[in-house]
Amino acid sequence: MVGAGTVLNEHDLYASVQAGARFIVSPGLTESISRKALASGIPFLPGIATAGDIMRGLDIGLSRFKFFPAIAAGGIPALRALSSPFPRCRFCPTGGITQENAAEWLALDAVPCVGGSWLVPKGAPDRAAIAAAARKAARLP
């Protein structure tokens, strides 16, 4: 399933949907893009880093969030603290997640998935390397 990441505004959202994206990921949460994504019916994962962000998302009708930038925002201790008062919310941490630390994040009850740029390094795509990294990531606990 292919989604679009780093969607920053309504134009990016519509262009991504037109290009065939099946889900949308944004580095932050704004009411404008959140409402447009919800109205379009496409799954939307906006970035959050504070309790206020989560509360704004809940007010809009969201309960799934990207925790970004995960390491810079305090890492696992910060997400544990943030998720505690929001038990119905689920988080996909990104930003500093690696093959080596992904399992620690996935061990958190509020974390069903992680995002990591280790899967597709910068530069010309090496499909074999990407496929191998994806297979290895799929075996994470």
C-alpha positions in Angstrom: 0.0 0.0 0.0 1.5 3.4 -1.0 0.8 6.6 0.9 2.1 10.1 0.7 4.3 11.6 3.4 5.3 15.2 4.3 1.9 16.4 3.1 1.9 20.1 4.2 -1.2 21.6 2.8 -4.5 21.1 1.0 -2.7 21.2 -2.4 -0.4 18.4 -1.4 -3.3 16.4 0.0 -5.3 16.7 -3.3 -2.3 16.0 -5.5 -1.4 12.9 -3.4 -4.9 11.5 -3.6 -5.0 12.2 -7.4 -1.6 10.3 -7.7 -3.1 7.3 -6.0 -2.0 7.6 -2.4 -4.0 5.3 -0.1 -3.1 7.2 3.1 -1.7 10.6 4.1 1.0 11.5 6.6 1.8 15.0 7.7 4.6 16.3 10.0 2.1 18.4 11.9 -1.5 18.9 12.7 -3.6 21.8 11.4 -7.3 22.0 11.5 -7.5 22.9 7.8 -5.7 19.8 6.4 -7.2 17.5 9.0 -10.7 18.4 8.1 -10.0 18.1 4.4 -8.4 14.7 4.9 -11.4 13.5 7.0 -13.9 14.8 4.4 -12.0 13.0 1.6 -12.2 9.7 3.5 -8.5 8.9 3.2 -6.7 7.7 6.3 -4.7 10.6 7.8 -1.8 10.5 10.2 -0.9 14.0 11.4 2.2 14.7 13.4 2.0 15.6 17.1 4.6 16.4 19.8 2.5 17.7 22.7 -0.6 17.0 24.7 -2.2 20.1 23.2 -1.6 18.7 19.7 -3.4 15.5 20.7 -6.3 17.3 22.2 -6.7 19.4 19.0 -6.7 16.2 17.0 -9.3 14.6 19.2 -11.5 17.7 18.9 -11.3 17.3 15.1 -12.2 13.6 15.4 -8.7 12.0 15.1 -7.2 9.3 17.4 -4.2 8.1 15.3 -1.1 10.3 15.2 2.4 10.4 14.0 4.7 11.2 17.0 7.3 13.4 15.4 10.2 14.1 15.8 10.2 11.1 18.1 13.8 11.2 19.4 14.1 15.0 19.5 10.7 15.2 21.3 11.9 13.1 24.2 11.9 9.6 22.9 10.1 6.7 24.5 9.8 8.4 27.9 8.0 11.3 26.3 5.6 9.1 24.4 4.8 7.0 27.4 3.9 10.2 29.3 1.9 11.6 26.4 0.0 8.5 25.7 -1.0 7.9 29.4 -3.9 10.4 29.5 -5.0 9.4 26.0 -5.6 5.6 26.2 -7.7 5.5 23.0 -5.0 7.1 20.9 -2.4 5.2 18.9 0.9 6.6 17.7 3.4 5.9 14.9 6.7 7.3 16.0 9.0 8.7 13.3 12.2 10.8 13.4 15.1 8.8 14.8 13.6 5.4 14.6 16.1 2.8 13.3 16.1 -0.9 12.7 18.0 -1.2 16.0 15.5 0.7 18.2 12.2 0.0 16.4 11.4 -3.1 18.6 11.6 -0.9 21.7 9.0 1.5 20.3 6.8 -1.3 19.1 6.8 -2.8 22.7 4.7 0.2 23.8 1.0 -0.5 24.0 0.1 2.7 22.2 2.5 2.0 19.2 1.1 -0.4 16.6 3.7 0.7 14.0 6.8 2.9 13.4 8.2 4.8 10.5 11.8 4.8 9.6 13.8 6.2 6.8 16.3 3.4 7.1 14.1 1.4 4.7 14.8 3.8 1.8 18.2 5.5 2.1 18.9 8.7 0.2 20.1 8.5 -3.3 19.1 6.4 -6.3 16.6 3.7 -5.2 18.1 0.2 -4.9 15.0 -1.9 -5.1 16.8 -5.1 -3.9 18.2 -3.3 -0.8 14.8 -1.7 -0.1 13.0 -5.1 -0.4 15.6 -6.7 1.9 15.2 -3.9 4.5 11.5 -4.2 4.3 11.6 -8.0 4.9 13.9 -7.5 7.9 11.6 -4.8 9.3 8.5 -7.1 8.8 10.2 -9.6 11.2 10.3 -7.1 14.0 8.4 -8.2 17.1 
